[in-house]
């Protein structure tokens, strides 16, 4: 699907911006067009546009802020997607919704399968899990696509933070006991497009799937690769999570089993190649 008949919630976020590149013919709804804090407005937008497929690339992503603003986060991450899903189900429109590794507790070291038990550690994860349940409960054609550690040349993300700090510091301490798959926003956008197109002709393939970059790595290892590719001399020193406390607990294990992507002809993207592309776009490398 190149965008014709596609409706996307989100305009300025990392995945939404990549969707705009890959599907320029799609209709993108920013906050001024459909505010996710007003779920009925989201449903009304679907009714007004009558698209062939809908992708929700908008969310409350301020993980720490959600700890003190859980009600607001839940409206955006659960009530709004539920309203979208019900509007799509009523019209037979496929709906693709992006979720997160934060629905898991991060225990163990095995990759979490899509049907693994969920047990979020904090408010953000609870709000996203409530959104998943609302989408499933709508009963329509849908895919919930969980992902992790999103990065791109846009917005606020780990890559841009490391570039900024690495350019001015000789060394940095970075958490090494959280493991996951950094995921290029462009790869998530491409997966959303492939899946939404697939669902139009194959509604029986509704369900929950994972997309995350490979190979799995720690935040410290990710930081080292950023410094290496950007030719920055900044040294990365491993620290445990307890030495970098945050309001919200992060999963120690964010590994995701992405094998079911094969159903859509997709596979895990190599985040190192995606990092190279992002660094080039940022002007950090030639």
Secondary structure by P-SEA (a helix, b strand, c coil): cccccbbbcccccaaaaaaaaacccbbbbcccccccccaaaaaaaaaaaccccccccccccccccccccaaaaaaaacaaaaaaaaaaaaabbbbbbbbcccccccccccccccccbbbbccaaaaaaaaaaaaaaaccccccccccccccccccccaaaaaaaaaacccbbbbbccbbbbbbbaaaaaaaaaaaaaaaaccccccccccccccccccaaaaaaaaaaaacccbbbbbbcccccccccccccccccccccccccccccccaaaaaaaaaaaacccc
